[in-house]
Amino acid sequence: MSSLKYQRYRSQRYFYVSAYRKIIKLMFYSVSFNVFLFTLGSYIFFNEQAPEYFGTNGATNPVELSAINAPNYSSSPLLPDDIPGDDKPVTQL
């Protein structure tokens, strides 16, 4: 085998080796990045704060509502009555 032929064969083999190394390095970075994104998404999803709910009839300021897990079976309402009684004159609309 001549020296030129040997150099050509060696550079051809090194081309495949370097290509495989680049592909493996790219796959490693890709998998690492995907694991990072999955971990970040899981952390954000599982550590989400409870939402805040507000209610208004349009004429009054918003009132913060408290979230409950079941229907209100008690006799007391969760919000104060927004309809004025007969004994109170209507001053705000």
Biopython code that builds the backbone (N, CA, C, O; Angstrom):
import numpy as np
from Bio.PDB.StructureBuilder import StructureBuilder

atoms = [
    (1, "MET", "N", (0.851, -1.160, 0.000)),
    (1, "MET", "CA", (0.000, 0.000, 0.000)),
    (1, "MET", "C", (0.905, 1.235, 0.000)),
    (1, "MET", "O", (1.808, 1.369, 0.827)),
    (2, "SER", "N", (0.640, 2.109, -0.933)),
    (2, "SER", "CA", (1.482, 3.297, -1.039)),
    (2, "SER", "C", (1.132, 4.278, 0.077)),
    (2, "SER", "O", (0.102, 4.151, 0.738)),
    (3, "SER", "N", (2.000, 5.242, 0.267)),
    (3, "SER", "CA", (1.824, 6.229, 1.318)),
    (3, "SER", "C", (0.606, 7.115, 1.041)),
    (3, "SER", "O", (-0.135, 7.449, 1.966)),
    (4, "LEU", "N", (0.397, 7.494, -0.207)),
    (4, "LEU", "CA", (-0.740, 8.336, -0.572)),
    (4, "LEU", "C", (-2.052, 7.596, -0.360)),
    (4, "LEU", "O", (-3.019, 8.161, 0.151)),
    (5, "LYS", "N", (-2.078, 6.327, -0.758)),
    (5, "LYS", "CA", (-3.282, 5.527, -0.581)),
    (5, "LYS", "C", (-3.581, 5.336, 0.914)),
    (5, "LYS", "O", (-4.737, 5.386, 1.335)),
    (6, "TYR", "N", (-2.539, 5.121, 1.696)),
    (6, "TYR", "CA", (-2.714, 4.951, 3.136)),
    (6, "TYR", "C", (-3.240, 6.241, 3.775)),
    (6, "TYR", "O", (-4.126, 6.181, 4.628)),
    (7, "GLN", "N", (-2.715, 7.397, 3.380)),
    (7, "GLN", "CA", (-3.180, 8.681, 3.905)),
    (7, "GLN", "C", (-4.647, 8.905, 3.528)),
    (7, "GLN", "O", (-5.428, 9.369, 4.359)),
    (8, "ARG", "N", (-5.024, 8.590, 2.314)),
    (8, "ARG", "CA", (-6.404, 8.748, 1.865)),
    (8, "ARG", "C", (-7.332, 7.843, 2.683)),
    (8, "ARG", "O", (-8.401, 8.267, 3.122)),
    (9, "TYR", "N", (-6.906, 6.586, 2.882)),
    (9, "TYR", "CA", (-7.717, 5.643, 3.659)),
    (9, "TYR", "C", (-7.855, 6.122, 5.104)),
    (9, "TYR", "O", (-8.937, 6.044, 5.688)),
    (10, "ARG", "N", (-6.764, 6.614, 5.675)),
    (10, "ARG", "CA", (-6.789, 7.087, 7.053)),
    (10, "ARG", "C", (-7.667, 8.331, 7.199)),
    (10, "ARG", "O", (-8.413, 8.440, 8.172)),
    (11, "SER", "N", (-7.593, 9.262, 6.258)),
    (11, "SER", "CA", (-8.430, 10.453, 6.344)),
    (11, "SER", "C", (-9.902, 10.102, 6.120)),
    (11, "SER", "O", (-10.784, 10.735, 6.702)),
    (12, "GLN", "N", (-10.169, 9.113, 5.293)),
    (12, "GLN", "CA", (-11.559, 8.684, 5.070)),
    (12, "GLN", "C", (-12.122, 8.050, 6.344)),
    (12, "GLN", "O", (-13.261, 8.329, 6.720)),
    (13, "ARG", "N", (-11.351, 7.219, 6.996)),
    (13, "ARG", "CA", (-11.805, 6.618, 8.246)),
    (13, "ARG", "C", (-11.990, 7.684, 9.321)),
    (13, "ARG", "O", (-12.944, 7.624, 10.098)),
    (14, "TYR", "N", (-11.086, 8.657, 9.370)),
    (14, "TYR", "CA", (-11.197, 9.714, 10.362)),
    (14, "TYR", "C", (-12.423, 10.578, 10.090)),
    (14, "TYR", "O", (-13.022, 11.109, 11.026)),
    (15, "PHE", "N", (-12.805, 10.726, 8.825)),
    (15, "PHE", "CA", (-14.011, 11.470, 8.500)),
    (15, "PHE", "C", (-15.225, 10.810, 9.149)),
    (15, "PHE", "O", (-16.057, 11.493, 9.745)),
    (16, "TYR", "N", (-15.328, 9.500, 9.036)),
    (16, "TYR", "CA", (-16.459, 8.801, 9.644)),
    (16, "TYR", "C", (-16.415, 8.875, 11.163)),
    (16, "TYR", "O", (-17.451, 9.020, 11.813)),
    (17, "VAL", "N", (-15.225, 8.777, 11.725)),
    (17, "VAL", "CA", (-15.086, 8.865, 13.179)),
    (17, "VAL", "C", (-15.502, 10.251, 13.662)),
    (17, "VAL", "O", (-16.239, 10.373, 14.641)),
    (18, "SER", "N", (-15.039, 11.287, 12.986)),
    (18, "SER", "CA", (-15.391, 12.640, 13.418)),
    (18, "SER", "C", (-16.878, 12.912, 13.207)),
    (18, "SER", "O", (-17.496, 13.609, 14.012)),
    (19, "ALA", "N", (-17.460, 12.371, 12.137)),
    (19, "ALA", "CA", (-18.895, 12.550, 11.910)),
    (19, "ALA", "C", (-19.691, 11.866, 13.015)),
    (19, "ALA", "O", (-20.647, 12.442, 13.535)),
    (20, "TYR", "N", (-19.308, 10.644, 13.380)),
    (20, "TYR", "CA", (-20.011, 9.944, 14.458)),
    (20, "TYR", "C", (-19.844, 10.675, 15.787)),
    (20, "TYR", "O", (-20.782, 10.746, 16.581)),
    (21, "ARG", "N", (-18.668, 11.211, 16.027)),
    (21, "ARG", "CA", (-18.449, 11.958, 17.265)),
    (21, "ARG", "C", (-19.312, 13.212, 17.310)),
    (21, "ARG", "O", (-19.856, 13.546, 18.363)),
    (22, "LYS", "N", (-19.446, 13.909, 16.193)),
    (22, "LYS", "CA", (-20.291, 15.099, 16.139)),
    (22, "LYS", "C", (-21.756, 14.737, 16.358)),
    (22, "LYS", "O", (-22.481, 15.448, 17.053)),
    (23, "ILE", "N", (-22.183, 13.632, 15.764)),
    (23, "ILE", "CA", (-23.582, 13.196, 15.938)),
    (23, "ILE", "C", (-23.841, 12.798, 17.381)),
    (23, "ILE", "O", (-24.883, 13.141, 17.940)),
    (24, "ILE", "N", (-22.910, 12.082, 17.986)),
    (24, "ILE", "CA", (-23.081, 11.664, 19.385)),
    (24, "ILE", "C", (-23.093, 12.883, 20.302)),
    (24, "ILE", "O", (-23.881, 12.945, 21.245)),
    (25, "LYS", "N", (-22.212, 13.862, 20.023)),
    (25, "LYS", "CA", (-22.194, 15.089, 20.822)),
    (25, "LYS", "C", (-23.506, 15.862, 20.665)),
    (25, "LYS", "O", (-24.040, 16.385, 21.643)),
    (26, "LEU", "N", (-24.020, 15.934, 19.447)),
    (26, "LEU", "CA", (-25.290, 16.608, 19.200)),
    (26, "LEU", "C", (-26.436, 15.885, 19.913)),
    (26, "LEU", "O", (-27.303, 16.531, 20.501)),
    (27, "MET", "N", (-26.443, 14.567, 19.864)),
    (27, "MET", "CA", (-27.481, 13.795, 20.562)),
    (27, "MET", "C", (-27.386, 14.008, 22.077)),
    (27, "MET", "O", (-28.415, 14.124, 22.743)),
    (28, "PHE", "N", (-26.193, 14.060, 22.619)),
    (28, "PHE", "CA", (-26.017, 14.283, 24.050)),
    (28, "PHE", "C", (-26.569, 15.655, 24.451)),
    (28, "PHE", "O", (-27.283, 15.769, 25.448)),
    (29, "TYR", "N", (-26.240, 16.699, 23.677)),
    (29, "TYR", "CA", (-26.757, 18.033, 23.981)),
    (29, "TYR", "C", (-28.278, 18.085, 23.823)),
    (29, "TYR", "O", (-28.962, 18.743, 24.607)),
    (30, "SER", "N", (-28.793, 17.408, 22.836)),
    (30, "SER", "CA", (-30.234, 17.403, 22.610)),
    (30, "SER", "C", (-30.964, 16.714, 23.769)),
    (30, "SER", "O", (-31.965, 17.230, 24.267)),
    (31, "VAL", "N", (-30.469, 15.566, 24.190)),
    (31, "VAL", "CA", (-31.099, 14.851, 25.306)),
    (31, "VAL", "C", (-30.973, 15.662, 26.590)),
    (31, "VAL", "O", (-31.916, 15.724, 27.378)),
    (32, "SER", "N", (-29.826, 16.279, 26.807)),
    (32, "SER", "CA", (-29.639, 17.106, 28.011)),
    (32, "SER", "C", (-30.601, 18.290, 28.009)),
    (32, "SER", "O", (-31.197, 18.607, 29.038)),
    (33, "PHE", "N", (-30.750, 18.932, 26.878)),
    (33, "PHE", "CA", (-31.661, 20.074, 26.774)),
    (33, "PHE", "C", (-33.111, 19.635, 26.991)),
    (33, "PHE", "O", (-33.870, 20.337, 27.659)),
    (34, "ASN", "N", (-33.504, 18.490, 26.439)),
    (34, "ASN", "CA", (-34.867, 17.995, 26.624)),
    (34, "ASN", "C", (-35.131, 17.608, 28.076)),
    (34, "ASN", "O", (-36.226, 17.847, 28.585)),
    (35, "VAL", "N", (-34.158, 17.022, 28.744)),
    (35, "VAL", "CA", (-34.312, 16.696, 30.164)),
    (35, "VAL", "C", (-34.444, 17.981, 30.974)),
    (35, "VAL", "O", (-35.253, 18.047, 31.898)),
    (36, "PHE", "N", (-33.663, 18.995, 30.640)),
    (36, "PHE", "CA", (-33.763, 20.285, 31.326)),
    (36, "PHE", "C", (-35.147, 20.899, 31.130)),
    (36, "PHE", "O", (-35.755, 21.367, 32.093)),
    (37, "LEU", "N", (-35.653, 20.904, 29.894)),
    (37, "LEU", "CA", (-36.986, 21.463, 29.634)),
    (37, "LEU", "C", (-38.075, 20.670, 30.350)),
    (37, "LEU", "O", (-39.018, 21.260, 30.876)),
    (38, "PHE", "N", (-37.961, 19.349, 30.378)),
    (38, "PHE", "CA", (-38.941, 18.526, 31.087)),
    (38, "PHE", "C", (-38.920, 18.818, 32.581)),
    (38, "PHE", "O", (-39.973, 18.932, 33.209)),
    (39, "THR", "N", (-37.727, 18.940, 33.150)),
    (39, "THR", "CA", (-37.608, 19.241, 34.578)),
    (39, "THR", "C", (-38.178, 20.624, 34.890)),
    (39, "THR", "O", (-38.886, 20.793, 35.883)),
    (40, "LEU", "N", (-37.877, 21.600, 34.059)),
    (40, "LEU", "CA", (-38.390, 22.953, 34.262)),
    (40, "LEU", "C", (-39.914, 22.984, 34.142)),
    (40, "LEU", "O", (-40.587, 23.614, 34.958)),
    (41, "GLY", "N", (-40.456, 22.313, 33.135)),
    (41, "GLY", "CA", (-41.906, 22.270, 32.969)),
    (41, "GLY", "C", (-42.589, 21.559, 34.125)),
    (41, "GLY", "O", (-43.639, 22.001, 34.589)),
    (42, "SER", "N", (-42.005, 20.461, 34.595)),
    (42, "SER", "CA", (-42.582, 19.739, 35.735)),
    (42, "SER", "C", (-42.554, 20.599, 36.996)),
    (42, "SER", "O", (-43.525, 20.627, 37.752)),
    (43, "TYR", "N", (-41.466, 21.286, 37.217)),
    (43, "TYR", "CA", (-41.359, 22.150, 38.396)),
    (43, "TYR", "C", (-42.409, 23.257, 38.345)),
    (43, "TYR", "O", (-43.071, 23.531, 39.345)),
    (44, "ILE", "N", (-42.562, 23.887, 37.193)),
    (44, "ILE", "CA", (-43.545, 24.967, 37.062)),
    (44, "ILE", "C", (-44.961, 24.425, 37.226)),
    (44, "ILE", "O", (-45.800, 25.068, 37.857)),
    (45, "PHE", "N", (-45.234, 23.251, 36.664)),
    (45, "PHE", "CA", (-46.580, 22.685, 36.738)),
    (45, "PHE", "C", (-46.944, 22.287, 38.162)),
    (45, "PHE", "O", (-48.052, 22.578, 38.614)),
    (46, "PHE", "N", (-46.047, 21.633, 38.872)),
    (46, "PHE", "CA", (-46.372, 21.123, 40.203)),
    (46, "PHE", "C", (-46.240, 22.165, 41.308)),
    (46, "PHE", "O", (-46.750, 21.947, 42.407)),
    (47, "ASN", "N", (-45.579, 23.280, 41.057)),
    (47, "ASN", "CA", (-45.434, 24.327, 42.063)),
    (47, "ASN", "C", (-46.258, 25.558, 41.719)),
    (47, "ASN", "O", (-45.912, 26.671, 42.116)),
    (48, "GLU", "N", (-47.328, 25.366, 40.995)),
    (48, "GLU", "CA", (-48.189, 26.478, 40.608)),
    (48, "GLU", "C", (-48.994, 26.961, 41.807)),
    (48, "GLU", "O", (-49.510, 26.160, 42.586)),
    (49, "GLN", "N", (-49.094, 28.277, 41.943)),
    (49, "GLN", "CA", (-49.851, 28.845, 43.053)),
    (49, "GLN", "C", (-51.344, 28.712, 42.787)),
    (49, "GLN", "O", (-51.778, 28.574, 41.643)),
    (50, "ALA", "N", (-52.108, 28.754, 43.851)),
    (50, "ALA", "CA", (-53.557, 28.683, 43.717)),
    (50, "ALA", "C", (-54.066, 29.949, 43.030)),
    (50, "ALA", "O", (-53.594, 31.045, 43.334)),
    (51, "PRO", "N", (-55.006, 29.815, 42.121)),
    (51, "PRO", "CA", (-55.500, 31.003, 41.428)),
    (51, "PRO", "C", (-56.346, 31.885, 42.351)),
    (51, "PRO", "O", (-56.930, 31.411, 43.325)),
    (52, "GLU", "N", (-56.394, 33.151, 42.028)),
    (52, "GLU", "CA", (-57.220, 34.093, 42.771)),
    (52, "GLU", "C", (-58.461, 34.383, 41.942)),
    (52, "GLU", "O", (-58.363, 34.679, 40.751)),
    (53, "TYR", "N", (-59.622, 34.299, 42.569)),
    (53, "TYR", "CA", (-60.883, 34.539, 41.881)),
    (53, "TYR", "C", (-61.520, 35.813, 42.424)),
    (53, "TYR", "O", (-61.490, 36.068, 43.628)),
    (54, "PHE", "N", (-62.092, 36.603, 41.532)),
    (54, "PHE", "CA", (-62.749, 37.843, 41.909)),
    (54, "PHE", "C", (-64.137, 37.871, 41.289)),
    (54, "PHE", "O", (-64.350, 37.339, 40.199)),
    (55, "GLY", "N", (-65.077, 38.493, 41.985)),
    (55, "GLY", "CA", (-66.435, 38.624, 41.485)),
    (55, "GLY", "C", (-66.919, 40.055, 41.614)),
    (55, "GLY", "O", (-66.588, 40.744, 42.579)),
    (56, "THR", "N", (-67.704, 40.505, 40.642)),
    (56, "THR", "CA", (-68.267, 41.848, 40.678)),
    (56, "THR", "C", (-69.551, 41.852, 39.859)),
    (56, "THR", "O", (-69.766, 40.996, 39.000)),
    (57, "ASN", "N", (-70.401, 42.840, 40.150)),
    (57, "ASN", "CA", (-71.618, 42.984, 39.348)),
    (57, "ASN", "C", (-71.470, 44.107, 38.335)),
    (57, "ASN", "O", (-72.425, 44.423, 37.624)),
    (58, "GLY", "N", (-70.304, 44.709, 38.255)),
    (58, "GLY", "CA", (-70.057, 45.776, 37.302)),
    (58, "GLY", "C", (-70.160, 47.156, 37.914)),
    (58, "GLY", "O", (-69.515, 48.090, 37.437)),
    (59, "ALA", "N", (-70.955, 47.306, 38.955)),
    (59, "ALA", "CA", (-71.125, 48.616, 39.574)),
    (59, "ALA", "C", (-70.258, 48.769, 40.817)),
    (59, "ALA", "O", (-69.975, 49.891, 41.239)),
    (60, "THR", "N", (-69.845, 47.681, 41.395)),
    (60, "THR", "CA", (-69.044, 47.735, 42.619)),
    (60, "THR", "C", (-67.624, 47.281, 42.328)),
    (60, "THR", "O", (-67.333, 46.751, 41.256)),
    (61, "ASN", "N", (-66.761, 47.494, 43.284)),
    (61, "ASN", "CA", (-65.383, 47.030, 43.162)),
    (61, "ASN", "C", (-65.346, 45.505, 43.221)),
    (61, "ASN", "O", (-66.221, 44.894, 43.835)),
    (62, "PRO", "N", (-64.355, 44.884, 42.598)),
    (62, "PRO", "CA", (-64.259, 43.429, 42.663)),
    (62, "PRO", "C", (-64.028, 42.945, 44.086)),
    (62, "PRO", "O", (-63.316, 43.577, 44.867)),
    (63, "VAL", "N", (-64.639, 41.819, 44.408)),
    (63, "VAL", "CA", (-64.500, 41.191, 45.722)),
    (63, "VAL", "C", (-63.759, 39.884, 45.516)),
    (63, "VAL", "O", (-64.113, 39.093, 44.641)),
    (64, "GLU", "N", (-62.722, 39.653, 46.329)),
    (64, "GLU", "CA", (-61.975, 38.411, 46.195)),
    (64, "GLU", "C", (-62.820, 37.254, 46.729)),
    (64, "GLU", "O", (-63.364, 37.321, 47.831)),
    (65, "LEU", "N", (-62.916, 36.216, 45.943)),
    (65, "LEU", "CA", (-63.685, 35.035, 46.324)),
    (65, "LEU", "C", (-62.744, 33.982, 46.882)),
    (65, "LEU", "O", (-61.581, 33.896, 46.488)),
    (66, "SER", "N", (-63.260, 33.183, 47.803)),
    (66, "SER", "CA", (-62.459, 32.082, 48.336)),
    (66, "SER", "C", (-62.918, 30.787, 47.669)),
    (66, "SER", "O", (-64.109, 30.479, 47.621)),
    (67, "ALA", "N", (-61.957, 30.050, 47.165)),
    (67, "ALA", "CA", (-62.274, 28.797, 46.485)),
    (67, "ALA", "C", (-62.561, 27.709, 47.513)),
    (67, "ALA", "O", (-61.840, 27.575, 48.502)),
    (68, "ILE", "N", (-63.603, 26.941, 47.280)),
    (68, "ILE", "CA", (-63.937, 25.810, 48.148)),
    (68, "ILE", "C", (-64.038, 24.563, 47.282)),
    (68, "ILE", "O", (-64.286, 24.647, 46.079)),
    (69, "ASN", "N", (-63.842, 23.408, 47.906)),
    (69, "ASN", "CA", (-63.822, 22.151, 47.162)),
    (69, "ASN", "C", (-65.193, 21.504, 47.036)),
    (69, "ASN", "O", (-65.340, 20.515, 46.317)),
    (70, "ALA", "N", (-66.188, 22.035, 47.712)),
    (70, "ALA", "CA", (-67.522, 21.425, 47.698)),
    (70, "ALA", "C", (-68.568, 22.538, 47.630)),
    (70, "ALA", "O", (-68.252, 23.695, 47.908)),
    (71, "PRO", "N", (-69.794, 22.210, 47.269)),
    (71, "PRO", "CA", (-70.848, 23.223, 47.273)),
    (71, "PRO", "C", (-71.094, 23.765, 48.683)),
    (71, "PRO", "O", (-70.794, 23.094, 49.670)),
    (72, "ASN", "N", (-71.633, 24.963, 48.773)),
    (72, "ASN", "CA", (-71.913, 25.588, 50.063)),
    (72, "ASN", "C", (-73.250, 25.053, 50.578)),
    (72, "ASN", "O", (-74.310, 25.503, 50.144)),
    (73, "TYR", "N", (-73.197, 24.111, 51.486)),
    (73, "TYR", "CA", (-74.408, 23.541, 52.085)),
    (73, "TYR", "C", (-74.812, 24.258, 53.360)),
    (73, "TYR", "O", (-75.846, 23.934, 53.944)),
    (74, "SER", "N", (-74.013, 25.234, 53.810)),
    (74, "SER", "CA", (-74.352, 25.940, 55.045)),
    (74, "SER", "C", (-75.441, 26.969, 54.766)),
    (74, "SER", "O", (-75.732, 27.293, 53.615)),
    (75, "SER", "N", (-76.032, 27.473, 55.837)),
    (75, "SER", "CA", (-77.100, 28.451, 55.684)),
    (75, "SER", "C", (-76.559, 29.876, 55.512)),
    (75, "SER", "O", (-77.310, 30.782, 55.151)),
    (76, "SER", "N", (-75.278, 30.076, 55.766)),
    (76, "SER", "CA", (-74.716, 31.426, 55.613)),
    (76, "SER", "C", (-74.123, 31.574, 54.209)),
    (76, "SER", "O", (-73.437, 30.676, 53.720)),
    (77, "PRO", "N", (-74.396, 32.719, 53.563)),
    (77, "PRO", "CA", (-73.845, 32.922, 52.208)),
    (77, "PRO", "C", (-72.348, 33.212, 52.274)),
    (77, "PRO", "O", (-71.833, 33.674, 53.292)),
    (78, "LEU", "N", (-71.672, 32.936, 51.182)),
    (78, "LEU", "CA", (-70.238, 33.202, 51.124)),
    (78, "LEU", "C", (-69.940, 34.667, 50.851)),
    (78, "LEU", "O", (-68.896, 35.170, 51.266)),
    (79, "LEU", "N", (-70.838, 35.361, 50.161)),
    (79, "LEU", "CA", (-70.676, 36.785, 49.875)),
    (79, "LEU", "C", (-71.757, 37.572, 50.591)),
    (79, "LEU", "O", (-72.855, 37.060, 50.808)),
    (80, "PRO", "N", (-71.458, 38.818, 50.961)),
    (80, "PRO", "CA", (-72.511, 39.651, 51.563)),
    (80, "PRO", "C", (-73.569, 39.971, 50.507)),
    (80, "PRO", "O", (-73.288, 39.965, 49.308)),
    (81, "ASP", "N", (-74.757, 40.243, 50.958)),
    (81, "ASP", "CA", (-75.872, 40.550, 50.058)),
    (81, "ASP", "C", (-75.615, 41.882, 49.367)),
    (81, "ASP", "O", (-75.347, 42.887, 50.024)),
    (82, "ASP", "N", (-75.698, 41.888, 48.031)),
    (82, "ASP", "CA", (-75.446, 43.124, 47.310)),
    (82, "ASP", "C", (-76.736, 43.885, 47.002)),
    (82, "ASP", "O", (-76.676, 44.981, 46.443)),
    (83, "ILE", "N", (-77.879, 43.343, 47.345)),
    (83, "ILE", "CA", (-79.144, 44.035, 47.151)),
    (83, "ILE", "C", (-79.471, 44.767, 48.439)),
    (83, "ILE", "O", (-79.598, 44.131, 49.485)),
    (84, "PRO", "N", (-79.611, 46.093, 48.396)),
    (84, "PRO", "CA", (-79.898, 46.812, 49.648)),
    (84, "PRO", "C", (-81.287, 46.466, 50.167)),
    (84, "PRO", "O", (-82.206, 46.192, 49.395)),
    (85, "GLY", "N", (-81.418, 46.485, 51.480)),
    (85, "GLY", "CA", (-82.711, 46.209, 52.100)),
    (85, "GLY", "C", (-83.661, 47.377, 51.944)),
    (85, "GLY", "O", (-83.280, 48.445, 51.464)),
    (86, "ASP", "N", (-84.896, 47.167, 52.352)),
    (86, "ASP", "CA", (-85.899, 48.229, 52.251)),
    (86, "ASP", "C", (-85.615, 49.382, 53.202)),
    (86, "ASP", "O", (-86.006, 50.518, 52.932)),
    (87, "ASP", "N", (-84.936, 49.103, 54.317)),
    (87, "ASP", "CA", (-84.710, 50.156, 55.297)),
    (87, "ASP", "C", (-83.520, 51.055, 54.919)),
    (87, "ASP", "O", (-83.352, 52.121, 55.511)),
    (88, "LYS", "N", (-82.683, 50.640, 53.935)),
    (88, "LYS", "CA", (-81.514, 51.441, 53.554)),
    (88, "LYS", "C", (-81.797, 52.097, 52.201)),
    (88, "LYS", "O", (-82.223, 51.427, 51.260)),
    (89, "PRO", "N", (-81.557, 53.412, 52.106)),
    (89, "PRO", "CA", (-81.740, 54.061, 50.799)),
    (89, "PRO", "C", (-80.570, 53.707, 49.870)),
    (89, "PRO", "O", (-79.450, 53.482, 50.330)),
    (90, "VAL", "N", (-80.838, 53.661, 48.579)),
    (90, "VAL", "CA", (-79.800, 53.373, 47.597)),
    (90, "VAL", "C", (-79.035, 54.655, 47.331)),
    (90, "VAL", "O", (-79.605, 55.636, 46.854)),
    (91, "THR", "N", (-77.723, 54.649, 47.645)),
    (91, "THR", "CA", (-76.908, 55.845, 47.447)),
    (91, "THR", "C", (-75.902, 55.673, 46.327)),
    (91, "THR", "O", (-75.457, 56.659, 45.739)),
    (92, "GLN", "N", (-75.533, 54.429, 46.021)),
    (92, "GLN", "CA", (-74.547, 54.173, 44.973)),
    (92, "GLN", "C", (-75.125, 53.247, 43.929)),
    (92, "GLN", "O", (-75.802, 52.271, 44.252)),
    (93, "LEU", "N", (-74.857, 53.553, 42.692)),
    (93, "LEU", "CA", (-75.223, 52.656, 41.598)),
    (93, "LEU", "C", (-74.089, 52.527, 40.640)),
    (93, "LEU", "O", (-74.200, 51.811, 39.645)),
]
sb = StructureBuilder()
sb.init_structure("model")
sb.init_model(0)
sb.init_chain("A")
sb.init_seg("    ")
for serial, (resi, resn, name, xyz) in enumerate(atoms, 1):
    if name == "N":
        sb.init_residue(resn, " ", resi, " ")
    sb.init_atom(name, np.array(xyz, "f"), 0.0, 1.0, " ", f" {name:<3s}", serial, name[0])
structure = sb.get_structure()
